[in-house]
Amino acid sequence: MKKAVTIKENHEFRRLYSKGKSAVGPAMVLYCRKNRRGLSRLGLTASTKLGGAVVRNRARRRLREVYRLSLPHLQPGYDLVLVARSRVLTAPFSQLLSGFERQCRKLGIWREEEP
C-alpha cells in the first residue's frame, strides 16, 4: 500500500483551521481547502482528551482507513484535516464511512464516479 501524502507542519494545520471550510459530524470534523499541488494531502488530529497514546493512535488508524477507502471518490487537489471526536472509537466502521461521505458532499469535494 502506498503511503498517503500528509500534512505535518503546524502552520499548515492552522491555515486550514482558519481559512478552510468545515463540516461537523458525530465522529469527526472535516476541514478542507483547495491547494495548488494537484494532489490531495491528509492531516489527522486526535486530542489528548480522547485518551492515551494507544487510544489516539487507534482513532487515527480508523480515520486513515476511511480516507484511504474514499480516496477514489474525492476530487484531487485538496488539503484535508480530520479531527477525531470521541465517537470515532465506538462507532461501527460503516457509519464512519457514510459520515465521511456526507461531510465531503456537503463541502463539494465528493464525486460520484470513480476515474
N, C-alpha and C positions, 0 to 999 in steps of 0.2 A: 504494500500500500504506500502510495506517495505521501509525503508529509505535506500538510496544509501550509500555505503561506500565512504567516501570523503577524499580528501587531504586537510589538513588545515594548515600545517606548512610551513613557508616561505622558509626554506631550501629545502623542497621537491619540491616546485614550481621552485626555482632557479635551482635545479639539472635537472629537466625536461626541462627547457628552454635551458640549456647549453649542456646537453648530449643526449636529446631525439631527435626523428625525428619529422619533422613538415610538415603539409600540409595546404596551404592557400586557402581560399575560399572568396567569396564576403561578406558573413555574419559572418564568424567565422574563427579562426585559431585553428588548432588542433595539439597539441603536444602529443606524446606518447612515452612510454619507457616500456620495459618488467620489471616486478617486480618478486620477489621470493615468493609472497604470495599465488598464485594460484587463486586469485580473482581480479577483476578489481576495480580500485578506480577512482573517478572523482573529478576534481578540476575545479572551474569556476572563471573567471576573467572578470570584467566589469570596464573599466576605468571611471574616473570622466568626461572624455571628452564626454562620451555618454549623460550625463545629471545628474539630481539629483538622489536621492536615489530611488524614485519611478520608474524612468525610468531604472535605473541599475537593480533593483530587477525584473522588468518585463523581461528584457533581460536574466537574469539568470534563471528565471522560464521557459522561452521558450527553452533555451538550456538544462535545466534539463529534460524537457519533451522529447526533441529529443533523448537524451541519453537513457531515460527510454524505449522508444518505440523501439530503435535499439539494446538494450542490448542482446536479444536472438541471434542476428546475430554476435555479437562481440566475438572474441576469448578471453577467460579468462586469467587473469594474466598480465594485462597491467595497467599502470597508465596513465590516460588521463587528459589533461588540455584543456579546451575550452575557448578561449579568444573571447569575444563578440566584433563585429565590428558594425558600425552604422546601417548597413542594416538588422541586426538581428531584429530590431524593426519594420521595414516596410515590410519585405519580407513575402510572404504567407508561411504558415507552411509547406506545401508540398515541397516548394522549400528548406526550411531548412533541411527537412529530406533527400531529394535527394542530397543536397550538403554535408551533413554529411556522407552519404553512399559513395559518390565519394571520399571524403578525406580518409575514412577508407580503401577503396580499394587501394588507392594509397600507403598507409602505410602498407598494407598487413595484417590488423587485422580484415577484414570482411570475414565471411564465409557464403556460400550460403544457406546451410541447417541449420535449427534450430535443436538443440539437442533433 
